[in-house]
Amino acid sequence: MILRVSRLRHSLDVLCKDLVDSFPMISKDMSVEDAVAACQGIIKLVRTHNMAMDIPAAKNCVELLEEAIDDALTRGYVSKDKDARGGHKSVKKTFFGTKEHMALESETGLVCAAVVTSGEKTDDKYVESLVDNSRTNGVDVNGVIADLSL
């Protein structure tokens, strides 16, 4: 959460310096509960500020911070994976983490190629490489059925 607050501070520093100066301090020595409470306070400050949520980078940082808070409340700890990012399972359902893009053999369901990316990556960018990797792995690819939802 410290990294996410730092990025939020950076995204607001020029246009909303007064707001950034009012953020409570967060440190790695804080308990999860105290860090969550401080982050919730920061989010409330940002959401009620007259300009802050109009800054796309700040809005994105707030959403990522909310995901980190949800993760901390659900699991009791905060992910330290710097490669993880927020992604969407549907229009309303988000997640924080990584995404596995896989090619499966249709008869057996065995994985014949896979790529792991950060959560915000869309499936459509990896179809061609998954097909190529499947062929490299000895699979005779005759057709492709893919979920290309963005």
C-alpha positions in Angstrom: 0.0 0.0 0.0 2.9 2.3 0.6 3.9 2.1 -3.1 0.4 2.9 -4.2 0.1 5.9 -1.8 3.5 7.1 -3.2 2.2 6.9 -6.7 -1.0 8.7 -5.7 1.0 11.4 -4.1 3.1 11.8 -7.2 0.1 12.0 -9.5 -1.4 14.8 -7.4 1.8 16.7 -6.4 1.7 19.4 -9.0 -2.0 20.3 -9.2 -3.2 19.4 -5.7 -0.1 20.1 -3.4 -2.4 21.2 -0.6 -4.2 17.8 -0.7 -1.0 15.8 -0.8 0.4 17.7 2.2 -2.7 16.7 4.2 -2.2 12.9 3.7 -1.4 11.0 6.8 1.9 9.2 6.9 2.1 5.5 6.2 5.1 3.3 7.1 6.1 -0.3 6.7 6.1 -0.5 10.5 2.4 0.0 10.8 0.0 -2.8 11.4 -2.2 -3.9 8.5 -5.2 -2.4 10.3 -3.5 1.0 10.8 -2.3 1.1 7.2 -5.7 0.3 5.9 -7.3 3.0 8.1 -4.7 5.6 6.9 -5.3 4.6 3.2 -9.1 4.8 3.6 -8.6 8.3 5.0 -6.5 9.2 2.0 -9.0 7.9 -0.4 -11.8 9.9 1.4 -9.7 13.1 1.1 -9.0 12.5 -2.6 -12.6 11.6 -3.5 -14.0 14.7 -1.8 -11.4 17.1 -3.3 -12.8 19.4 -6.0 -10.2 18.5 -8.7 -8.3 15.3 -7.7 -10.6 12.7 -9.3 -10.5 14.6 -12.6 -6.9 13.6 -13.0 -6.8 10.2 -14.7 -3.6 9.1 -13.1 -4.9 9.9 -9.7 -8.2 8.2 -10.3 -6.3 5.0 -11.4 -4.1 5.2 -8.3 -7.2 5.5 -6.1 -8.7 2.4 -7.7 -5.4 0.4 -7.3 -5.2 1.6 -3.7 -8.8 0.4 -3.1 -7.9 -3.0 -4.5 -4.9 -3.2 -2.2 -7.1 -2.4 0.8 -9.6 -5.0 -0.3 -6.8 -7.5 -0.6 -5.5 -6.6 2.8 -8.9 -6.9 4.4 -9.7 -10.2 2.7 -6.3 -11.9 3.3 -4.9 -10.0 6.2 -1.8 -8.9 4.3 -0.7 -6.7 1.4 0.7 -8.1 -1.8 4.3 -7.1 -2.3 4.3 -8.2 -6.0 5.5 -5.2 -7.9 4.5 -6.8 -11.2 0.9 -7.3 -10.2 -1.7 -4.9 -11.6 -5.4 -4.4 -11.4 -7.5 -6.1 -14.1 -11.1 -6.8 -14.9 -12.9 -10.1 -14.9 -16.1 -8.3 -16.1 -17.3 -4.7 -16.3 -18.1 -4.6 -12.6 -15.6 -7.2 -11.2 -12.0 -6.2 -10.8 -9.0 -8.1 -9.4 -5.4 -7.4 -8.4 -2.7 -9.7 -9.5 -1.6 -11.5 -12.7 -3.4 -13.1 -15.6 -2.6 -16.5 -17.2 -3.3 -16.7 -21.0 -3.4 -20.3 -22.1 -3.9 -22.4 -25.2 -5.6 -25.7 -24.5 -5.7 -28.8 -26.7 -9.4 -29.3 -27.5 -9.6 -33.1 -27.1 -7.7 -33.5 -23.9 -7.9 -30.0 -22.3 -4.1 -30.1 -21.7 -2.2 -26.8 -21.7 0.0 -26.6 -24.8 1.2 -23.0 -24.4 0.9 -20.3 -21.7 1.9 -16.7 -21.0 1.7 -15.0 -17.6 1.2 -11.2 -17.6 0.2 -8.5 -15.2 -3.5 -8.2 -14.6 -4.3 -5.3 -16.9 -3.2 -7.1 -20.1 -5.9 -8.2 -22.5 -6.2 -11.6 -24.0 -6.2 -10.5 -27.7 -2.6 -9.5 -27.7 -1.4 -13.1 -26.9 -3.5 -15.3 -29.3 -1.0 -15.3 -32.1 2.0 -16.1 -29.8 0.0 -18.9 -28.0 -0.8 -20.5 -31.4 2.8 -20.2 -32.5 4.0 -21.7 -29.2 1.5 -24.5 -29.5 2.8 -25.4 -32.9 6.4 -25.2 -31.6 5.3 -27.6 -28.8 4.2 -30.1 -31.5 0.4 -29.4 -31.5 -1.3 -29.4 -34.9 -3.5 -26.3 -34.8 -6.4 -26.4 -37.1 -8.6 -23.7 -35.6 -8.8 -21.2 -32.8 -11.7 -20.4 -30.4 -10.8 -17.4 -28.2 -12.3 -15.1 -25.7 -11.1 -11.7 -27.0 -13.0 -9.6 -24.5 -11.2 -6.4 -23.8 
